[in-house]
Amino acid sequence: MMIEALRKVIKRMHYPLEVMLTCVRWYAAYPLSLRHIEEMMAERGVFVDHATVHRWAIKILPILAAVFRRHKRPVGTSWRMDETYIKVGGEWKYLYRAVDRAGATIDFLLRAHRDYAAARRFFERAIELHGVPEKITIDKSGANTAAIEGMRADSGADIELRQSKYLNNIVEQDHRAIKRIVRPMLGFKSFRCASILIAGTETMHMIKKGQLDRPTAQASTAASQFYSLAF
């Protein structure tokens, strides 16, 4: 049965759910522009405007991302954290990301500024989701260092802080998978759209890495797992 939140969102959309989910998954999973998806669907006899696909993505992806977060596998306690650049409205913004030492995504957060407040918010959100880690490895960023030290001082949490460019290669390599998908999107026009579409891309990326914790997940394809979030 379709989840109620998704049913409410799509009730005025005059296309089969299968078509909408396919388009949204393609957009989140592969380096395709909206016009690429419009052409690919036309080849299959389905005529849908690229702007309509964008609307579907903006409405559907937040719901599926929220479902995924409730069924996400636990992650390790040794974290690698870094931030990368994403262009929004012609300006560079900052995507904070962390993975564990096995490469599983811990969390991500798009922020307008690269500073103490942004780093602190990222760590607090990640800890709310996964608990306090044993170690956090970062580069030499002063803001990230201050954020971790501030959390340790405020909460008394015993978190080992390591600063190592070499050990952080794993998260820097993982950035590439996300940036490869968002590059054909040709820059985001608004911060809201960027946050939603990046969350969808990150969700699909985590599914591909085997991070969906459902009984049938290991025996099914990444596509099937993505579609299962709707039901």
ZADO-1210 file (C-alpha; in nm, 4 decimals, padded with zeros to 6 digits):
<atoms>
<atom x="00.0000" y="00.0000" z="00.0000" code="MET" pos="1"/>
<atom x="00.1290" y="00.3460" z="-00.0879" code="MET" pos="2"/>
<atom x="00.2347" y="00.5512" z="00.2161" code="ILE" pos="3"/>
<atom x="-00.0203" y="00.8179" z="00.3069" code="GLU" pos="4"/>
<atom x="00.2204" y="01.1128" z="00.2777" code="ALA" pos="5"/>
<atom x="00.2994" y="01.0199" z="-00.0806" code="LEU" pos="6"/>
<atom x="-00.0670" y="00.9614" z="-00.1640" code="ARG" pos="7"/>
<atom x="-00.1502" y="01.3183" z="-00.0565" code="LYS" pos="8"/>
<atom x="00.1335" y="01.4664" z="-00.2603" code="VAL" pos="9"/>
<atom x="00.0550" y="01.2893" z="-00.5890" code="ILE" pos="10"/>
<atom x="-00.3250" y="01.3037" z="-00.5835" code="LYS" pos="11"/>
<atom x="-00.3300" y="01.5921" z="-00.8359" code="ARG" pos="12"/>
<atom x="-00.0552" y="01.4518" z="-01.0577" code="MET" pos="13"/>
<atom x="-00.2085" y="01.2901" z="-01.3637" code="HIS" pos="14"/>
<atom x="00.0533" y="01.0239" z="-01.4332" code="TYR" pos="15"/>
<atom x="00.0904" y="00.6669" z="-01.3052" code="PRO" pos="16"/>
<atom x="00.3009" y="00.6412" z="-00.9909" code="LEU" pos="17"/>
<atom x="00.5349" y="00.3986" z="-01.1691" code="GLU" pos="18"/>
<atom x="00.6194" y="00.6633" z="-01.4298" code="VAL" pos="19"/>
<atom x="00.6805" y="00.9328" z="-01.1683" code="MET" pos="20"/>
<atom x="00.8988" y="00.7111" z="-00.9503" code="LEU" pos="21"/>
<atom x="01.1032" y="00.5990" z="-01.2509" code="THR" pos="22"/>
<atom x="01.1745" y="00.9574" z="-01.3572" code="CYS" pos="23"/>
<atom x="01.2578" y="01.0672" z="-01.0041" code="VAL" pos="24"/>
<atom x="01.4888" y="00.7698" z="-00.9505" code="ARG" pos="25"/>
<atom x="01.6738" y="00.8328" z="-01.2763" code="TRP" pos="26"/>
<atom x="01.7252" y="01.1967" z="-01.1768" code="TYR" pos="27"/>
<atom x="01.8572" y="01.1024" z="-00.8319" code="ALA" pos="28"/>
<atom x="02.0651" y="00.8045" z="-00.9428" code="ALA" pos="29"/>
<atom x="02.2369" y="00.9051" z="-01.2659" code="TYR" pos="30"/>
<atom x="02.4145" y="01.2094" z="-01.4159" code="PRO" pos="31"/>
<atom x="02.1157" y="01.3099" z="-01.6288" code="LEU" pos="32"/>
<atom x="01.9571" y="01.6464" z="-01.6971" code="SER" pos="33"/>
<atom x="01.5816" y="01.6910" z="-01.6862" code="LEU" pos="34"/>
<atom x="01.5770" y="01.7163" z="-02.0658" code="ARG" pos="35"/>
<atom x="01.7619" y="01.3835" z="-02.0897" code="HIS" pos="36"/>
<atom x="01.4832" y="01.2241" z="-01.8856" code="ILE" pos="37"/>
<atom x="01.2157" y="01.3910" z="-02.1002" code="GLU" pos="38"/>
<atom x="01.3776" y="01.2409" z="-02.4116" code="GLU" pos="39"/>
<atom x="01.4228" y="00.8967" z="-02.2546" code="MET" pos="40"/>
<atom x="01.0579" y="00.8809" z="-02.1527" code="MET" pos="41"/>
<atom x="00.9455" y="00.9958" z="-02.4992" code="ALA" pos="42"/>
<atom x="01.1396" y="00.7046" z="-02.6490" code="GLU" pos="43"/>
<atom x="00.9237" y="00.4795" z="-02.4298" code="ARG" pos="44"/>
<atom x="00.6014" y="00.6424" z="-02.5470" code="GLY" pos="45"/>
<atom x="00.5519" y="00.8554" z="-02.2351" code="VAL" pos="46"/>
<atom x="00.5397" y="01.2283" z="-02.3033" code="PHE" pos="47"/>
<atom x="00.6223" y="01.4405" z="-02.0010" code="VAL" pos="48"/>
<atom x="00.7749" y="01.7872" z="-01.9880" code="ASP" pos="49"/>
<atom x="01.1106" y="01.8285" z="-01.8148" code="HIS" pos="50"/>
<atom x="00.9621" y="02.0933" z="-01.5825" code="ALA" pos="51"/>
<atom x="00.7023" y="01.8386" z="-01.4696" code="THR" pos="52"/>
<atom x="00.9773" y="01.5909" z="-01.3826" code="VAL" pos="53"/>
<atom x="01.1404" y="01.8616" z="-01.1721" code="HIS" pos="54"/>
<atom x="00.8136" y="01.9202" z="-00.9837" code="ARG" pos="55"/>
<atom x="00.7797" y="01.5481" z="-00.9203" code="TRP" pos="56"/>
<atom x="01.1322" y="01.5333" z="-00.7797" code="ALA" pos="57"/>
<atom x="01.0739" y="01.8308" z="-00.5479" code="ILE" pos="58"/>
<atom x="00.7511" y="01.6803" z="-00.4118" code="LYS" pos="59"/>
<atom x="00.8412" y="01.3098" z="-00.3958" code="ILE" pos="60"/>
<atom x="01.2074" y="01.2988" z="-00.2928" code="LEU" pos="61"/>
<atom x="01.1625" y="01.4555" z="00.0550" code="PRO" pos="62"/>
<atom x="00.9049" y="01.1895" z="00.1439" code="ILE" pos="63"/>
<atom x="01.1212" y="00.8995" z="00.0276" code="LEU" pos="64"/>
<atom x="01.4302" y="01.0464" z="00.1971" code="ALA" pos="65"/>
<atom x="01.2394" y="01.0690" z="00.5265" code="ALA" pos="66"/>
<atom x="01.1275" y="00.7058" z="00.4959" code="VAL" pos="67"/>
<atom x="01.4846" y="00.5996" z="00.4246" code="PHE" pos="68"/>
<atom x="01.6164" y="00.7744" z="00.7350" code="ARG" pos="69"/>
<atom x="01.3777" y="00.5650" z="00.9466" code="ARG" pos="70"/>
<atom x="01.5152" y="00.2452" z="00.7897" code="HIS" pos="71"/>
<atom x="01.8836" y="00.3294" z="00.7668" code="LYS" pos="72"/>
<atom x="02.1403" y="00.0748" z="00.8804" code="ARG" pos="73"/>
<atom x="02.3588" y="00.1628" z="01.1808" code="PRO" pos="74"/>
<atom x="02.6963" y="00.3132" z="01.0962" code="VAL" pos="75"/>
<atom x="03.0403" y="00.2725" z="01.2518" code="GLY" pos="76"/>
<atom x="03.1781" y="00.4854" z="01.5339" code="THR" pos="77"/>
<atom x="03.4855" y="00.6138" z="01.3470" code="SER" pos="78"/>
<atom x="03.3747" y="00.9072" z="01.1311" code="TRP" pos="79"/>
<atom x="03.5462" y="01.0942" z="00.8472" code="ARG" pos="80"/>
<atom x="03.4002" y="01.4412" z="00.7918" code="MET" pos="81"/>
<atom x="03.4627" y="01.7016" z="00.5209" code="ASP" pos="82"/>
<atom x="03.2763" y="01.9624" z="00.3200" code="GLU" pos="83"/>
<atom x="03.2562" y="02.0218" z="-00.0551" code="THR" pos="84"/>
<atom x="03.1267" y="02.3002" z="-00.2773" code="TYR" pos="85"/>
<atom x="02.7871" y="02.3140" z="-00.4498" code="ILE" pos="86"/>
<atom x="02.6731" y="02.6064" z="-00.6666" code="LYS" pos="87"/>
<atom x="02.3312" y="02.7482" z="-00.5745" code="VAL" pos="88"/>
<atom x="02.1885" y="03.0570" z="-00.7421" code="GLY" pos="89"/>
<atom x="02.5275" y="03.1283" z="-00.8959" code="GLY" pos="90"/>
<atom x="02.7049" y="03.1242" z="-00.5585" code="GLU" pos="91"/>
<atom x="02.9091" y="02.8542" z="-00.3889" code="TRP" pos="92"/>
<atom x="02.7468" y="02.6866" z="-00.0882" code="LYS" pos="93"/>
<atom x="02.8838" y="02.4125" z="00.1331" code="TYR" pos="94"/>
<atom x="02.7769" y="02.0506" z="00.1546" code="LEU" pos="95"/>
<atom x="02.8928" y="01.8962" z="00.4819" code="TYR" pos="96"/>
<atom x="02.9260" y="01.5178" z="00.4657" code="ARG" pos="97"/>
<atom x="03.0627" y="01.2332" z="00.6748" code="ALA" pos="98"/>
<atom x="03.1205" y="00.8626" z="00.6190" code="VAL" pos="99"/>
<atom x="03.2424" y="00.5888" z="00.8510" code="ASP" pos="100"/>
<atom x="03.5648" y="00.4006" z="00.7870" code="ARG" pos="101"/>
<atom x="03.3773" y="00.1411" z="00.5787" code="ALA" pos="102"/>
<atom x="03.2446" y="00.4184" z="00.3529" code="GLY" pos="103"/>
<atom x="02.8830" y="00.4203" z="00.4761" code="ALA" pos="104"/>
<atom x="02.7273" y="00.7660" z="00.4700" code="THR" pos="105"/>
<atom x="02.6630" y="00.9031" z="00.8177" code="ILE" pos="106"/>
<atom x="02.4918" y="01.2298" z="00.7317" code="ASP" pos="107"/>
<atom x="02.4990" y="01.5332" z="00.5017" code="PHE" pos="108"/>
<atom x="02.3880" y="01.8937" z="00.5356" code="LEU" pos="109"/>
<atom x="02.3850" y="02.1833" z="00.2887" code="LEU" pos="110"/>
<atom x="02.4721" y="02.5182" z="00.4477" code="ARG" pos="111"/>
<atom x="02.5090" y="02.8702" z="00.3146" code="ALA" pos="112"/>
<atom x="02.8311" y="02.9358" z="00.5058" code="HIS" pos="113"/>
<atom x="03.1414" y="02.7422" z="00.5980" code="ARG" pos="114"/>
<atom x="03.1842" y="02.8342" z="00.9640" code="ASP" pos="115"/>
<atom x="03.1565" y="02.7186" z="01.3235" code="TYR" pos="116"/>
<atom x="02.7746" y="02.7345" z="01.3312" code="ALA" pos="117"/>
<atom x="02.7413" y="02.5228" z="01.0153" code="ALA" pos="118"/>
<atom x="02.9879" y="02.2594" z="01.1385" code="ALA" pos="119"/>
<atom x="02.8276" y="02.2487" z="01.4846" code="ARG" pos="120"/>
<atom x="02.4811" y="02.1988" z="01.3346" code="ARG" pos="121"/>
<atom x="02.6092" y="01.9197" z="01.1120" code="PHE" pos="122"/>
<atom x="02.7691" y="01.7293" z="01.4002" code="PHE" pos="123"/>
<atom x="02.4675" y="01.7754" z="01.6270" code="GLU" pos="124"/>
<atom x="02.2320" y="01.6421" z="01.3611" code="ARG" pos="125"/>
<atom x="02.4567" y="01.3443" z="01.2852" code="ALA" pos="126"/>
<atom x="02.4816" y="01.2574" z="01.6550" code="ILE" pos="127"/>
<atom x="02.1036" y="01.2853" z="01.6960" code="GLU" pos="128"/>
<atom x="02.0682" y="01.0258" z="01.4209" code="LEU" pos="129"/>
<atom x="02.3524" y="00.7873" z="01.5079" code="HIS" pos="130"/>
<atom x="02.4733" y="00.8576" z="01.8597" code="GLY" pos="131"/>
<atom x="02.8121" y="00.9816" z="01.9774" code="VAL" pos="132"/>
<atom x="03.1088" y="00.8491" z="01.7745" code="PRO" pos="133"/>
<atom x="03.4365" y="00.7318" z="01.9227" code="GLU" pos="134"/>
<atom x="03.6485" y="00.9208" z="01.6693" code="LYS" pos="135"/>
<atom x="03.6028" y="01.2017" z="01.4190" code="ILE" pos="136"/>
<atom x="03.8686" y="01.2599" z="01.1533" code="THR" pos="137"/>
<atom x="03.8771" y="01.5997" z="00.9815" code="ILE" pos="138"/>
<atom x="04.1265" y="01.8089" z="00.7890" code="ASP" pos="139"/>
<atom x="04.2914" y="02.1206" z="00.9378" code="LYS" pos="140"/>
<atom x="03.9706" y="02.3275" z="00.9285" code="SER" pos="141"/>
<atom x="03.9579" y="02.5607" z="01.2267" code="GLY" pos="142"/>
<atom x="03.5781" y="02.5826" z="01.2208" code="ALA" pos="143"/>
<atom x="03.5347" y="02.2046" z="01.2267" code="ASN" pos="144"/>
<atom x="03.7906" y="02.1694" z="01.5039" code="THR" pos="145"/>
<atom x="03.6196" y="02.4364" z="01.7119" code="ALA" pos="146"/>
<atom x="03.2776" y="02.2742" z="01.6586" code="ALA" pos="147"/>
<atom x="03.3973" y="01.9349" z="01.7857" code="ILE" pos="148"/>
<atom x="03.5815" y="02.0875" z="02.0787" code="GLU" pos="149"/>
<atom x="03.2725" y="02.2932" z="02.1639" code="GLY" pos="150"/>
<atom x="03.0531" y="01.9820" z="02.1652" code="MET" pos="151"/>
<atom x="03.3004" y="01.7948" z="02.3817" code="ARG" pos="152"/>
<atom x="03.3112" y="02.0826" z="02.6288" code="ALA" pos="153"/>
<atom x="02.9310" y="02.1274" z="02.6411" code="ASP" pos="154"/>
<atom x="02.8318" y="01.7609" z="02.6610" code="SER" pos="155"/>
<atom x="03.1337" y="01.5959" z="02.8149" code="GLY" pos="156"/>
<atom x="03.1361" y="01.3473" z="02.5282" code="ALA" pos="157"/>
<atom x="03.4615" y="01.1568" z="02.4942" code="ASP" pos="158"/>
<atom x="03.5232" y="01.2002" z="02.1202" code="ILE" pos="159"/>
<atom x="03.8737" y="01.1510" z="01.9848" code="GLU" pos="160"/>
<atom x="03.9592" y="01.4240" z="01.7332" code="LEU" pos="161"/>
<atom x="04.2049" y="01.3418" z="01.4554" code="ARG" pos="162"/>
<atom x="04.3292" y="01.5797" z="01.1877" code="GLN" pos="163"/>
<atom x="04.4589" y="01.3856" z="00.8896" code="SER" pos="164"/>
<atom x="04.4287" y="01.4617" z="00.5188" code="LYS" pos="165"/>
<atom x="04.5333" y="01.1049" z="00.4348" code="TYR" pos="166"/>
<atom x="04.2699" y="00.9376" z="00.6540" code="LEU" pos="167"/>
<atom x="04.0034" y="01.1690" z="00.5119" code="ASN" pos="168"/>
<atom x="04.0576" y="01.0497" z="00.1547" code="ASN" pos="169"/>
<atom x="03.7610" y="00.8141" z="00.1884" code="ILE" pos="170"/>
<atom x="03.5094" y="01.0962" z="00.2361" code="VAL" pos="171"/>
<atom x="03.6736" y="01.3120" z="-00.0311" code="GLU" pos="172"/>
<atom x="03.6396" y="01.0235" z="-00.2774" code="GLN" pos="173"/>
<atom x="03.2771" y="00.9775" z="-00.1730" code="ASP" pos="174"/>
<atom x="03.2035" y="01.3441" z="-00.2558" code="HIS" pos="175"/>
<atom x="03.2740" y="01.2618" z="-00.6196" code="ARG" pos="176"/>
<atom x="02.9795" y="01.0230" z="-00.6471" code="ALA" pos="177"/>
<atom x="02.7406" y="01.2996" z="-00.5385" code="ILE" pos="178"/>
<atom x="02.8975" y="01.5749" z="-00.7477" code="LYS" pos="179"/>
<atom x="02.8936" y="01.3498" z="-01.0564" code="ARG" pos="180"/>
<atom x="02.5122" y="01.3273" z="-01.0255" code="ILE" pos="181"/>
<atom x="02.4420" y="01.6938" z="-00.9487" code="VAL" pos="182"/>
<atom x="02.6754" y="01.8363" z="-01.2148" code="ARG" pos="183"/>
<atom x="02.4266" y="01.7849" z="-01.5066" code="PRO" pos="184"/>
<atom x="02.1641" y="01.9690" z="-01.2993" code="MET" pos="185"/>
<atom x="02.3567" y="02.2828" z="-01.4088" code="LEU" pos="186"/>
<atom x="02.3456" y="02.4598" z="-01.0760" code="GLY" pos="187"/>
<atom x="02.0501" y="02.4975" z="-00.8446" code="PHE" pos="188"/>
<atom x="01.8319" y="02.8061" z="-00.8627" code="LYS" pos="189"/>
<atom x="01.7289" y="02.8063" z="-00.4960" code="SER" pos="190"/>
<atom x="01.8666" y="02.6776" z="-00.1684" code="PHE" pos="191"/>
<atom x="01.5436" y="02.4872" z="-00.0995" code="ARG" pos="192"/>
<atom x="01.5556" y="02.2996" z="-00.4314" code="CYS" pos="193"/>
<atom x="01.9239" y="02.2256" z="-00.3832" code="ALA" pos="194"/>
<atom x="01.8637" y="02.0798" z="-00.0365" code="SER" pos="195"/>
<atom x="01.5787" y="01.8584" z="-00.1602" code="ILE" pos="196"/>
<atom x="01.7541" y="01.7268" z="-00.4708" code="LEU" pos="197"/>
<atom x="02.0830" y="01.6653" z="-00.2905" code="ILE" pos="198"/>
<atom x="01.8933" y="01.4722" z="-00.0215" code="ALA" pos="199"/>
<atom x="01.7404" y="01.2581" z="-00.2955" code="GLY" pos="200"/>
<atom x="02.0796" y="01.1973" z="-00.4548" code="THR" pos="201"/>
<atom x="02.2331" y="01.1111" z="-00.1178" code="GLU" pos="202"/>
<atom x="01.9447" y="00.8716" z="-00.0447" code="THR" pos="203"/>
<atom x="01.9962" y="00.6870" z="-00.3721" code="MET" pos="204"/>
<atom x="02.3723" y="00.6796" z="-00.3093" code="HIS" pos="205"/>
<atom x="02.3176" y="00.5225" z="00.0341" code="MET" pos="206"/>
<atom x="02.0817" y="00.2634" z="-00.1139" code="ILE" pos="207"/>
<atom x="02.3501" y="00.1680" z="-00.3669" code="LYS" pos="208"/>
<atom x="02.5944" y="00.1269" z="-00.0760" code="LYS" pos="209"/>
<atom x="02.3566" y="-00.1173" z="00.0954" code="GLY" pos="210"/>
<atom x="02.2447" y="00.1127" z="00.3766" code="GLN" pos="211"/>
<atom x="01.8696" y="00.0391" z="00.3628" code="LEU" pos="212"/>
<atom x="01.7795" y="-00.1810" z="00.6577" code="ASP" pos="213"/>
<atom x="01.4792" y="-00.3838" z="00.5448" code="ARG" pos="214"/>
<atom x="01.4344" y="-00.7638" z="00.5380" code="PRO" pos="215"/>
<atom x="01.4255" y="-00.7861" z="00.1585" code="THR" pos="216"/>
<atom x="01.6852" y="-00.5175" z="00.0860" code="ALA" pos="217"/>
<atom x="01.9883" y="-00.7424" z="00.0435" code="GLN" pos="218"/>
<atom x="01.8150" y="-00.9635" z="-00.2128" code="ALA" pos="219"/>
<atom x="01.6793" y="-00.6807" z="-00.4295" code="SER" pos="220"/>
<atom x="01.8260" y="-00.4259" z="-00.6702" code="THR" pos="221"/>
<atom x="01.8930" y="-00.0645" z="-00.5784" code="ALA" pos="222"/>
<atom x="01.6001" y="00.0355" z="-00.8017" code="ALA" pos="223"/>
<atom x="01.3628" y="-00.2011" z="-00.6222" code="SER" pos="224"/>
<atom x="01.4800" y="-00.0726" z="-00.2867" code="GLN" pos="225"/>
<atom x="01.4181" y="00.2868" z="-00.3943" code="PHE" pos="226"/>
<atom x="01.0652" y="00.2044" z="-00.5121" code="TYR" pos="227"/>
<atom x="00.9959" y="00.0129" z="-00.1891" code="SER" pos="228"/>
<atom x="01.0255" y="00.3396" z="00.0059" code="LEU" pos="229"/>
<atom x="00.6920" y="00.4436" z="-00.1474" code="ALA" pos="230"/>
<atom x="00.5021" y="00.1459" z="-00.0078" code="PHE" pos="231"/>
</atoms>
